[in-house]
Amino acid sequence: MHELSIDKVAVKFNLNPSQVRSWYCKYKNEGIVGLRPKPKGRPAKAMNKRKAIKKSTIKPTKEEQYKQRIADLEARIADQEMEIDILKKLRALRQQREKNKH
C-alpha cells in the first residue's frame, strides 16, 4: 500500500498538488474508470427536442475491472494488517500491565 501524501506524490513526480488531489478524488469516487479521459467540448444537440438526452454511462473494461478488484483487495489487506497490528499492540500492553501488577 502506498503511504505517500498527495503533496509528496506531487513533488516526486513534479506535478501540481491540486491535479494529484483531483485524480485522487476521482479515483476514490469512481474507481479506475474515473481516471479515463473524458470527451471534450459541448455535447451534440439532439435532432428531436422531444427525445430525452440520455446521459452516457462509461462501463469499465475487463482490465479496469481487474485493476479495480486488485486495488480493493489490497486496501482490504492493508486494513486487516493494521487491525492485526493494533490487536498485537493491545495484547502486549495488557501483558505489560499484568507484569507490572505482580
KEZAMAR-137997 format. One record per atom (N, C-alpha, C, O, CB): residue in three letters; chain; atom name; x, y, z. Coordinates in steps of 0.05 Angstrom, whole numbers. Glycine has a CB too. Example, Ala and Ser with C-alpha at 12.3 -4.5 7.8 and 13.67 -1.06 7.14 Angstrom:
// residues 2
NODE | rest | kette | atom | east | north | up
NODE | ALA | A | N | 264 | -114 | 156
NODE | ALA | A | CA | 246 | -90 | 156
NODE | ALA | A | C | 264 | -66 | 156
NODE | ALA | A | O | 285 | -66 | 169
NODE | ALA | A | CB | 226 | -89 | 181
NODE | SER | A | N | 257 | -45 | 142
NODE | SER | A | CA | 273 | -21 | 143
NODE | SER | A | C | 258 | 1 | 157
NODE | SER | A | O | 268 | 23 | 161
NODE | SER | A | CB | 282 | -12 | 114
END
This chain:
// residues 102
NODE | rest | kette | atom | east | north | up
NODE | MET | A | N | 17 | -24 | 0
NODE | MET | A | CA | 0 | 0 | 0
NODE | MET | A | C | 18 | 25 | 0
NODE | MET | A | O | 38 | 26 | 14
NODE | MET | A | CB | -19 | 0 | 24
NODE | HIS | A | N | 10 | 44 | -15
NODE | HIS | A | CA | 26 | 69 | -17
NODE | HIS | A | C | 19 | 87 | 7
NODE | HIS | A | O | -4 | 91 | 13
NODE | HIS | A | CB | 21 | 83 | -44
NODE | GLU | A | N | 39 | 97 | 19
NODE | GLU | A | CA | 36 | 113 | 43
NODE | GLU | A | C | 43 | 142 | 39
NODE | GLU | A | O | 45 | 157 | 58
NODE | GLU | A | CB | 52 | 101 | 65
NODE | LEU | A | N | 48 | 151 | 14
NODE | LEU | A | CA | 56 | 178 | 9
NODE | LEU | A | C | 32 | 197 | 9
NODE | LEU | A | O | 10 | 190 | 1
NODE | LEU | A | CB | 71 | 180 | -18
NODE | SER | A | N | 37 | 221 | 19
NODE | SER | A | CA | 15 | 241 | 18
NODE | SER | A | C | 13 | 253 | -10
NODE | SER | A | O | 30 | 249 | -27
NODE | SER | A | CB | 21 | 264 | 39
NODE | ILE | A | N | -9 | 267 | -15
NODE | ILE | A | CA | -14 | 279 | -41
NODE | ILE | A | C | 9 | 298 | -48
NODE | ILE | A | O | 18 | 299 | -71
NODE | ILE | A | CB | -41 | 293 | -42
NODE | ASP | A | N | 17 | 314 | -28
NODE | ASP | A | CA | 39 | 334 | -34
NODE | ASP | A | C | 65 | 320 | -40
NODE | ASP | A | O | 79 | 329 | -58
NODE | ASP | A | CB | 42 | 352 | -9
NODE | LYS | A | N | 71 | 298 | -26
NODE | LYS | A | CA | 96 | 284 | -32
NODE | LYS | A | C | 96 | 271 | -59
NODE | LYS | A | O | 116 | 270 | -73
NODE | LYS | A | CB | 101 | 262 | -10
NODE | VAL | A | N | 73 | 260 | -68
NODE | VAL | A | CA | 70 | 249 | -94
NODE | VAL | A | C | 74 | 271 | -115
NODE | VAL | A | O | 88 | 266 | -135
NODE | VAL | A | CB | 42 | 235 | -98
NODE | ALA | A | N | 62 | 294 | -111
NODE | ALA | A | CA | 65 | 316 | -130
NODE | ALA | A | C | 94 | 325 | -133
NODE | ALA | A | O | 103 | 329 | -155
NODE | ALA | A | CB | 48 | 340 | -121
NODE | VAL | A | N | 108 | 326 | -110
NODE | VAL | A | CA | 136 | 334 | -111
NODE | VAL | A | C | 153 | 313 | -126
NODE | VAL | A | O | 169 | 319 | -142
NODE | VAL | A | CB | 147 | 339 | -83
NODE | LYS | A | N | 148 | 287 | -119
NODE | LYS | A | CA | 163 | 265 | -130
NODE | LYS | A | C | 161 | 264 | -161
NODE | LYS | A | O | 180 | 259 | -174
NODE | LYS | A | CB | 154 | 239 | -118
NODE | PHE | A | N | 136 | 269 | -171
NODE | PHE | A | CA | 132 | 267 | -200
NODE | PHE | A | C | 130 | 294 | -213
NODE | PHE | A | O | 123 | 296 | -237
NODE | PHE | A | CB | 107 | 252 | -205
NODE | ASN | A | N | 137 | 316 | -199
NODE | ASN | A | CA | 138 | 343 | -209
NODE | ASN | A | C | 110 | 350 | -221
NODE | ASN | A | O | 108 | 359 | -244
NODE | ASN | A | CB | 160 | 346 | -231
NODE | LEU | A | N | 89 | 346 | -205
NODE | LEU | A | CA | 62 | 352 | -213
NODE | LEU | A | C | 50 | 374 | -195
NODE | LEU | A | O | 60 | 379 | -173
NODE | LEU | A | CB | 44 | 327 | -213
NODE | ASN | A | N | 28 | 385 | -204
NODE | ASN | A | CA | 14 | 405 | -188
NODE | ASN | A | C | -2 | 389 | -166
NODE | ASN | A | O | -17 | 371 | -173
NODE | ASN | A | CB | -5 | 423 | -206
NODE | PRO | A | N | 1 | 396 | -141
NODE | PRO | A | CA | -14 | 382 | -120
NODE | PRO | A | C | -44 | 382 | -123
NODE | PRO | A | O | -58 | 362 | -116
NODE | PRO | A | CB | -7 | 394 | -93
NODE | SER | A | N | -55 | 403 | -134
NODE | SER | A | CA | -84 | 404 | -138
NODE | SER | A | C | -93 | 384 | -160
NODE | SER | A | O | -115 | 372 | -158
NODE | SER | A | CB | -93 | 432 | -147
NODE | GLN | A | N | -76 | 379 | -180
NODE | GLN | A | CA | -82 | 359 | -200
NODE | GLN | A | C | -81 | 331 | -188
NODE | GLN | A | O | -99 | 314 | -194
NODE | GLN | A | CB | -62 | 361 | -224
NODE | VAL | A | N | -61 | 325 | -172
NODE | VAL | A | CA | -59 | 299 | -158
NODE | VAL | A | C | -84 | 295 | -140
NODE | VAL | A | O | -95 | 273 | -140
NODE | VAL | A | CB | -33 | 297 | -142
NODE | ARG | A | N | -91 | 316 | -126
NODE | ARG | A | CA | -115 | 315 | -108
NODE | ARG | A | C | -140 | 309 | -124
NODE | ARG | A | O | -157 | 293 | -116
NODE | ARG | A | CB | -118 | 341 | -92
NODE | SER | A | N | -142 | 322 | -148
NODE | SER | A | CA | -165 | 317 | -165
NODE | SER | A | C | -166 | 288 | -175
NODE | SER | A | O | -188 | 276 | -174
NODE | SER | A | CB | -164 | 336 | -189
NODE | TRP | A | N | -143 | 277 | -183
NODE | TRP | A | CA | -142 | 249 | -192
NODE | TRP | A | C | -149 | 231 | -169
NODE | TRP | A | O | -164 | 211 | -173
NODE | TRP | A | CB | -115 | 243 | -203
NODE | TYR | A | N | -139 | 237 | -146
NODE | TYR | A | CA | -145 | 220 | -122
NODE | TYR | A | C | -175 | 219 | -116
NODE | TYR | A | O | -186 | 198 | -111
NODE | TYR | A | CB | -129 | 230 | -98
NODE | CYS | A | N | -187 | 243 | -117
NODE | CYS | A | CA | -216 | 244 | -111
NODE | CYS | A | C | -232 | 229 | -132
NODE | CYS | A | O | -251 | 215 | -126
NODE | CYS | A | CB | -226 | 274 | -110
NODE | LYS | A | N | -225 | 232 | -158
NODE | LYS | A | CA | -239 | 218 | -179
NODE | LYS | A | C | -236 | 188 | -175
NODE | LYS | A | O | -255 | 173 | -178
NODE | LYS | A | CB | -228 | 226 | -207
NODE | TYR | A | N | -211 | 179 | -168
NODE | TYR | A | CA | -207 | 150 | -164
NODE | TYR | A | C | -223 | 140 | -140
NODE | TYR | A | O | -235 | 119 | -141
NODE | TYR | A | CB | -177 | 145 | -159
NODE | LYS | A | N | -224 | 155 | -118
NODE | LYS | A | CA | -239 | 147 | -94
NODE | LYS | A | C | -269 | 146 | -100
NODE | LYS | A | O | -283 | 128 | -90
NODE | LYS | A | CB | -234 | 166 | -71
NODE | ASN | A | N | -279 | 164 | -116
NODE | ASN | A | CA | -308 | 165 | -122
NODE | ASN | A | C | -317 | 147 | -144
NODE | ASN | A | O | -338 | 135 | -143
NODE | ASN | A | CB | -316 | 193 | -129
NODE | GLU | A | N | -300 | 144 | -165
NODE | GLU | A | CA | -309 | 129 | -189
NODE | GLU | A | C | -292 | 105 | -195
NODE | GLU | A | O | -299 | 89 | -213
NODE | GLU | A | CB | -309 | 147 | -213
NODE | GLY | A | N | -270 | 101 | -180
NODE | GLY | A | CA | -252 | 78 | -186
NODE | GLY | A | C | -235 | 85 | -210
NODE | GLY | A | O | -231 | 108 | -217
NODE | GLY | A | CB | -269 | 53 | -191
NODE | ILE | A | N | -224 | 64 | -221
NODE | ILE | A | CA | -205 | 67 | -244
NODE | ILE | A | C | -219 | 80 | -268
NODE | ILE | A | O | -206 | 95 | -282
NODE | ILE | A | CB | -194 | 40 | -252
NODE | VAL | A | N | -244 | 75 | -272
NODE | VAL | A | CA | -259 | 87 | -294
NODE | VAL | A | C | -259 | 117 | -293
NODE | VAL | A | O | -259 | 130 | -313
NODE | VAL | A | CB | -288 | 76 | -295
NODE | GLY | A | N | -259 | 128 | -269
NODE | GLY | A | CA | -259 | 157 | -265
NODE | GLY | A | C | -234 | 170 | -276
NODE | GLY | A | O | -234 | 194 | -280
NODE | GLY | A | CB | -262 | 163 | -237
NODE | LEU | A | N | -212 | 155 | -279
NODE | LEU | A | CA | -187 | 166 | -289
NODE | LEU | A | C | -185 | 166 | -319
NODE | LEU | A | O | -166 | 177 | -331
NODE | LEU | A | CB | -164 | 151 | -277
NODE | ARG | A | N | -205 | 154 | -332
NODE | ARG | A | CA | -205 | 153 | -361
NODE | ARG | A | C | -210 | 181 | -373
NODE | ARG | A | O | -226 | 196 | -361
NODE | ARG | A | CB | -227 | 133 | -371
NODE | PRO | A | N | -197 | 188 | -395
NODE | PRO | A | CA | -202 | 214 | -407
NODE | PRO | A | C | -231 | 217 | -416
NODE | PRO | A | O | -244 | 199 | -425
NODE | PRO | A | CB | -184 | 219 | -432
NODE | LYS | A | N | -242 | 241 | -411
NODE | LYS | A | CA | -270 | 247 | -418
NODE | LYS | A | C | -270 | 262 | -445
NODE | LYS | A | O | -251 | 276 | -451
NODE | LYS | A | CB | -284 | 264 | -396
NODE | PRO | A | N | -292 | 259 | -460
NODE | PRO | A | CA | -293 | 274 | -486
NODE | PRO | A | C | -294 | 305 | -480
NODE | PRO | A | O | -306 | 313 | -461
NODE | PRO | A | CB | -318 | 266 | -502
NODE | LYS | A | N | -282 | 320 | -497
NODE | LYS | A | CA | -280 | 349 | -494
NODE | LYS | A | C | -303 | 362 | -509
NODE | LYS | A | O | -315 | 351 | -528
NODE | LYS | A | CB | -253 | 360 | -504
NODE | GLY | A | N | -310 | 386 | -501
NODE | GLY | A | CA | -329 | 402 | -515
NODE | GLY | A | C | -357 | 398 | -506
NODE | GLY | A | O | -363 | 383 | -488
NODE | GLY | A | CB | -327 | 396 | -544
NODE | ARG | A | N | -375 | 412 | -520
NODE | ARG | A | CA | -403 | 412 | -514
NODE | ARG | A | C | -416 | 387 | -527
NODE | ARG | A | O | -409 | 381 | -550
NODE | ARG | A | CB | -417 | 438 | -523
NODE | PRO | A | N | -435 | 374 | -513
NODE | PRO | A | CA | -448 | 351 | -526
NODE | PRO | A | C | -465 | 360 | -550
NODE | PRO | A | O | -475 | 382 | -551
NODE | PRO | A | CB | -465 | 336 | -505
NODE | ALA | A | N | -468 | 342 | -569
NODE | ALA | A | CA | -483 | 348 | -593
NODE | ALA | A | C | -512 | 352 | -586
NODE | ALA | A | O | -523 | 339 | -568
NODE | ALA | A | CB | -480 | 326 | -614
NODE | LYS | A | N | -526 | 370 | -600
NODE | LYS | A | CA | -554 | 375 | -596
NODE | LYS | A | C | -570 | 351 | -606
NODE | LYS | A | O | -563 | 339 | -627
NODE | LYS | A | CB | -564 | 401 | -609
NODE | ALA | A | N | -592 | 345 | -593
NODE | ALA | A | CA | -610 | 324 | -602
NODE | ALA | A | C | -625 | 335 | -626
NODE | ALA | A | O | -634 | 358 | -627
NODE | ALA | A | CB | -629 | 315 | -579
NODE | MET | A | N | -629 | 318 | -646
NODE | MET | A | CA | -644 | 326 | -670
NODE | MET | A | C | -673 | 332 | -663
NODE | MET | A | O | -685 | 351 | -674
NODE | MET | A | CB | -641 | 304 | -692
NODE | ASN | A | N | -684 | 315 | -646
NODE | ASN | A | CA | -712 | 319 | -639
NODE | ASN | A | C | -713 | 328 | -610
NODE | ASN | A | O | -703 | 313 | -592
NODE | ASN | A | CB | -728 | 293 | -643
NODE | LYS | A | N | -724 | 351 | -605
NODE | LYS | A | CA | -724 | 362 | -578
NODE | LYS | A | C | -742 | 345 | -559
NODE | LYS | A | O | -738 | 347 | -535
NODE | LYS | A | CB | -733 | 390 | -578
NODE | ARG | A | N | -760 | 330 | -570
NODE | ARG | A | CA | -778 | 314 | -553
NODE | ARG | A | C | -764 | 290 | -540
NODE | ARG | A | O | -771 | 281 | -519
NODE | ARG | A | CB | -802 | 304 | -569
NODE | LYS | A | N | -743 | 281 | -553
NODE | LYS | A | CA | -728 | 259 | -543
NODE | LYS | A | C | -711 | 268 | -519
NODE | LYS | A | O | -699 | 289 | -520
NODE | LYS | A | CB | -710 | 246 | -565
NODE | ALA | A | N | -711 | 252 | -499
NODE | ALA | A | CA | -695 | 259 | -475
NODE | ALA | A | C | -666 | 253 | -481
NODE | ALA | A | O | -660 | 232 | -494
NODE | ALA | A | CB | -704 | 243 | -450
NODE | ILE | A | N | -648 | 270 | -473
NODE | ILE | A | CA | -620 | 266 | -476
NODE | ILE | A | C | -611 | 247 | -454
NODE | ILE | A | O | -612 | 254 | -430
NODE | ILE | A | CB | -604 | 293 | -476
NODE | LYS | A | N | -601 | 224 | -462
NODE | LYS | A | CA | -592 | 204 | -443
NODE | LYS | A | C | -563 | 209 | -435
NODE | LYS | A | O | -546 | 214 | -453
NODE | LYS | A | CB | -596 | 175 | -453
NODE | LYS | A | N | -558 | 208 | -410
NODE | LYS | A | CA | -530 | 211 | -401
NODE | LYS | A | C | -515 | 185 | -406
NODE | LYS | A | O | -524 | 163 | -397
NODE | LYS | A | CB | -529 | 219 | -370
NODE | SER | A | N | -493 | 186 | -420
NODE | SER | A | CA | -478 | 162 | -425
NODE | SER | A | C | -464 | 152 | -400
NODE | SER | A | O | -452 | 168 | -386
NODE | SER | A | CB | -459 | 166 | -449
NODE | THR | A | N | -465 | 126 | -396
NODE | THR | A | CA | -450 | 115 | -374
NODE | THR | A | C | -426 | 100 | -384
NODE | THR | A | O | -428 | 85 | -404
NODE | THR | A | CB | -469 | 96 | -357
NODE | ILE | A | N | -404 | 105 | -372
NODE | ILE | A | CA | -379 | 92 | -380
NODE | ILE | A | C | -377 | 66 | -365
NODE | ILE | A | O | -378 | 65 | -341
NODE | ILE | A | CB | -354 | 110 | -375
NODE | LYS | A | N | -374 | 44 | -380
NODE | LYS | A | CA | -371 | 18 | -368
NODE | LYS | A | C | -341 | 10 | -368
NODE | LYS | A | O | -327 | 14 | -388
NODE | LYS | A | CB | -388 | -4 | -382
NODE | PRO | A | N | -332 | 0 | -346
NODE | PRO | A | CA | -303 | -8 | -344
NODE | PRO | A | C | -297 | -32 | -362
NODE | PRO | A | O | -314 | -50 | -366
NODE | PRO | A | CB | -295 | -14 | -316
NODE | THR | A | N | -273 | -32 | -373
NODE | THR | A | CA | -264 | -55 | -389
NODE | THR | A | C | -257 | -77 | -369
NODE | THR | A | O | -256 | -73 | -345
NODE | THR | A | CB | -239 | -47 | -407
NODE | LYS | A | N | -253 | -101 | -380
NODE | LYS | A | CA | -245 | -124 | -363
NODE | LYS | A | C | -219 | -117 | -348
NODE | LYS | A | O | -217 | -123 | -324
NODE | LYS | A | CB | -241 | -149 | -380
NODE | GLU | A | N | -200 | -105 | -362
NODE | GLU | A | CA | -175 | -99 | -349
NODE | GLU | A | C | -179 | -79 | -326
NODE | GLU | A | O | -168 | -82 | -305
NODE | GLU | A | CB | -155 | -87 | -370
NODE | GLU | A | N | -196 | -59 | -331
NODE | GLU | A | CA | -202 | -39 | -310
NODE | GLU | A | C | -217 | -52 | -287
NODE | GLU | A | O | -212 | -45 | -263
NODE | GLU | A | CB | -219 | -16 | -321
NODE | GLN | A | N | -234 | -71 | -292
NODE | GLN | A | CA | -248 | -86 | -271
NODE | GLN | A | C | -228 | -101 | -254
NODE | GLN | A | O | -230 | -101 | -230
NODE | GLN | A | CB | -269 | -105 | -283
NODE | TYR | A | N | -209 | -114 | -267
NODE | TYR | A | CA | -189 | -129 | -253
NODE | TYR | A | C | -171 | -111 | -236
NODE | TYR | A | O | -165 | -117 | -213
NODE | TYR | A | CB | -172 | -146 | -272
NODE | LYS | A | N | -163 | -88 | -248
NODE | LYS | A | CA | -147 | -69 | -233
NODE | LYS | A | C | -161 | -58 | -209
NODE | LYS | A | O | -150 | -55 | -187
NODE | LYS | A | CB | -138 | -46 | -251
NODE | GLN | A | N | -187 | -53 | -212
NODE | GLN | A | CA | -204 | -42 | -190
NODE | GLN | A | C | -206 | -64 | -168
NODE | GLN | A | O | -204 | -58 | -145
NODE | GLN | A | CB | -231 | -34 | -200
NODE | ARG | A | N | -210 | -89 | -176
NODE | ARG | A | CA | -213 | -110 | -157
NODE | ARG | A | C | -187 | -114 | -142
NODE | ARG | A | O | -187 | -118 | -117
NODE | ARG | A | CB | -220 | -137 | -172
NODE | ILE | A | N | -164 | -112 | -156
NODE | ILE | A | CA | -138 | -115 | -142
NODE | ILE | A | C | -134 | -92 | -123
NODE | ILE | A | O | -126 | -96 | -100
NODE | ILE | A | CB | -115 | -115 | -163
NODE | ALA | A | N | -141 | -68 | -131
NODE | ALA | A | CA | -138 | -44 | -113
NODE | ALA | A | C | -156 | -47 | -89
NODE | ALA | A | O | -148 | -41 | -66
NODE | ALA | A | CB | -145 | -18 | -128
NODE | ASP | A | N | -181 | -57 | -93
NODE | ASP | A | CA | -199 | -61 | -70
NODE | ASP | A | C | -188 | -82 | -51
NODE | ASP | A | O | -189 | -79 | -26
NODE | ASP | A | CB | -227 | -70 | -80
NODE | LEU | A | N | -177 | -104 | -62
NODE | LEU | A | CA | -167 | -126 | -45
NODE | LEU | A | C | -141 | -116 | -30
NODE | LEU | A | O | -138 | -123 | -7
NODE | LEU | A | CB | -160 | -150 | -62
NODE | GLU | A | N | -125 | -101 | -43
NODE | GLU | A | CA | -101 | -90 | -30
NODE | GLU | A | C | -109 | -72 | -7
NODE | GLU | A | O | -96 | -72 | 14
NODE | GLU | A | CB | -83 | -76 | -50
NODE | ALA | A | N | -129 | -56 | -11
NODE | ALA | A | CA | -139 | -38 | 10
NODE | ALA | A | C | -149 | -54 | 34
NODE | ALA | A | O | -144 | -48 | 57
NODE | ALA | A | CB | -160 | -19 | 0
NODE | ARG | A | N | -164 | -76 | 28
NODE | ARG | A | CA | -175 | -93 | 49
NODE | ARG | A | C | -152 | -106 | 64
NODE | ARG | A | O | -153 | -109 | 89
NODE | ARG | A | CB | -194 | -114 | 38
NODE | ILE | A | N | -131 | -115 | 50
NODE | ILE | A | CA | -108 | -128 | 63
NODE | ILE | A | C | -94 | -108 | 82
NODE | ILE | A | O | -87 | -115 | 104
NODE | ILE | A | CB | -88 | -138 | 42
NODE | ALA | A | N | -91 | -83 | 72
NODE | ALA | A | CA | -78 | -63 | 88
NODE | ALA | A | C | -94 | -57 | 114
NODE | ALA | A | O | -83 | -54 | 135
NODE | ALA | A | CB | -74 | -37 | 72
NODE | ASP | A | N | -121 | -56 | 111
NODE | ASP | A | CA | -138 | -52 | 134
NODE | ASP | A | C | -135 | -75 | 154
NODE | ASP | A | O | -134 | -71 | 178
NODE | ASP | A | CB | -167 | -49 | 126
NODE | GLN | A | N | -135 | -100 | 144
NODE | GLN | A | CA | -133 | -123 | 161
NODE | GLN | A | C | -105 | -124 | 175
NODE | GLN | A | O | -104 | -130 | 199
NODE | GLN | A | CB | -136 | -149 | 144
NODE | GLU | A | N | -84 | -117 | 160
NODE | GLU | A | CA | -58 | -116 | 173
NODE | GLU | A | C | -56 | -95 | 195
NODE | GLU | A | O | -44 | -99 | 216
NODE | GLU | A | CB | -36 | -111 | 152
NODE | MET | A | N | -69 | -72 | 190
NODE | MET | A | CA | -69 | -51 | 210
NODE | MET | A | C | -85 | -61 | 235
NODE | MET | A | O | -76 | -56 | 258
NODE | MET | A | CB | -82 | -25 | 199
NODE | GLU | A | N | -107 | -74 | 230
NODE | GLU | A | CA | -123 | -84 | 253
NODE | GLU | A | C | -107 | -105 | 269
NODE | GLU | A | O | -108 | -105 | 294
NODE | GLU | A | CB | -149 | -97 | 243
NODE | ILE | A | N | -92 | -122 | 255
NODE | ILE | A | CA | -76 | -142 | 269
NODE | ILE | A | C | -54 | -129 | 285
NODE | ILE | A | O | -49 | -137 | 308
NODE | ILE | A | CB | -63 | -162 | 248
NODE | ASP | A | N | -41 | -109 | 274
NODE | ASP | A | CA | -20 | -94 | 288
NODE | ASP | A | C | -31 | -81 | 313
NODE | ASP | A | O | -19 | -81 | 334
NODE | ASP | A | CB | -8 | -73 | 270
NODE | ILE | A | N | -55 | -69 | 311
NODE | ILE | A | CA | -68 | -57 | 334
NODE | ILE | A | C | -73 | -77 | 356
NODE | ILE | A | O | -68 | -73 | 380
NODE | ILE | A | CB | -94 | -42 | 326
NODE | LEU | A | N | -84 | -100 | 348
NODE | LEU | A | CA | -90 | -121 | 367
NODE | LEU | A | C | -65 | -132 | 381
NODE | LEU | A | O | -65 | -138 | 405
NODE | LEU | A | CB | -106 | -144 | 354
NODE | LYS | A | N | -43 | -135 | 365
NODE | LYS | A | CA | -18 | -144 | 377
NODE | LYS | A | C | -8 | -124 | 397
NODE | LYS | A | O | 1 | -132 | 419
NODE | LYS | A | CB | 3 | -149 | 354
NODE | LYS | A | N | -9 | -99 | 390
NODE | LYS | A | CA | 0 | -78 | 409
NODE | LYS | A | C | -17 | -78 | 434
NODE | LYS | A | O | -7 | -75 | 456
NODE | LYS | A | CB | -1 | -50 | 395
NODE | LEU | A | N | -43 | -81 | 431
NODE | LEU | A | CA | -61 | -82 | 454
NODE | LEU | A | C | -55 | -106 | 472
NODE | LEU | A | O | -54 | -103 | 496
NODE | LEU | A | CB | -90 | -84 | 445
NODE | ARG | A | N | -49 | -129 | 460
NODE | ARG | A | CA | -42 | -153 | 475
NODE | ARG | A | C | -16 | -148 | 491
NODE | ARG | A | O | -14 | -155 | 514
NODE | ARG | A | CB | -39 | -177 | 457
NODE | ALA | A | N | 4 | -136 | 477
NODE | ALA | A | CA | 29 | -130 | 490
NODE | ALA | A | C | 26 | -111 | 514
NODE | ALA | A | O | 38 | -114 | 535
NODE | ALA | A | CB | 49 | -119 | 470
NODE | LEU | A | N | 9 | -91 | 510
NODE | LEU | A | CA | 4 | -71 | 532
NODE | LEU | A | C | -10 | -85 | 555
NODE | LEU | A | O | -3 | -79 | 578
NODE | LEU | A | CB | -13 | -48 | 521
NODE | ARG | A | N | -29 | -102 | 550
NODE | ARG | A | CA | -42 | -117 | 571
NODE | ARG | A | C | -23 | -135 | 586
NODE | ARG | A | O | -24 | -137 | 611
NODE | ARG | A | CB | -66 | -133 | 560
NODE | GLN | A | N | -6 | -149 | 572
NODE | GLN | A | CA | 14 | -166 | 584
NODE | GLN | A | C | 33 | -150 | 602
NODE | GLN | A | O | 41 | -158 | 623
NODE | GLN | A | CB | 29 | -182 | 563
NODE | GLN | A | N | 41 | -127 | 592
NODE | GLN | A | CA | 59 | -109 | 607
NODE | GLN | A | C | 45 | -100 | 632
NODE | GLN | A | O | 58 | -99 | 654
NODE | GLN | A | CB | 67 | -85 | 590
NODE | ARG | A | N | 20 | -93 | 630
NODE | ARG | A | CA | 4 | -84 | 653
NODE | ARG | A | C | 2 | -107 | 674
NODE | ARG | A | O | 5 | -102 | 698
NODE | ARG | A | CB | -24 | -74 | 645
NODE | GLU | A | N | -2 | -131 | 665
NODE | GLU | A | CA | -4 | -154 | 683
NODE | GLU | A | C | 23 | -159 | 697
NODE | GLU | A | O | 24 | -165 | 721
NODE | GLU | A | CB | -12 | -180 | 668
NODE | LYS | A | N | 45 | -156 | 683
NODE | LYS | A | CA | 72 | -159 | 695
NODE | LYS | A | C | 76 | -138 | 716
NODE | LYS | A | O | 87 | -144 | 737
NODE | LYS | A | CB | 94 | -158 | 673
NODE | ASN | A | N | 68 | -114 | 711
NODE | ASN | A | CA | 72 | -92 | 729
NODE | ASN | A | C | 55 | -95 | 755
NODE | ASN | A | O | 63 | -86 | 776
NODE | ASN | A | CB | 65 | -66 | 716
NODE | LYS | A | N | 32 | -109 | 753
NODE | LYS | A | CA | 15 | -113 | 776
NODE | LYS | A | C | 27 | -133 | 795
NODE | LYS | A | O | 24 | -131 | 819
NODE | LYS | A | CB | -12 | -123 | 767
NODE | HIS | A | N | 41 | -153 | 784
NODE | HIS | A | CA | 52 | -174 | 801
NODE | HIS | A | C | 79 | -168 | 810
NODE | HIS | A | O | 92 | -183 | 824
NODE | HIS | A | CB | 53 | -200 | 787
END
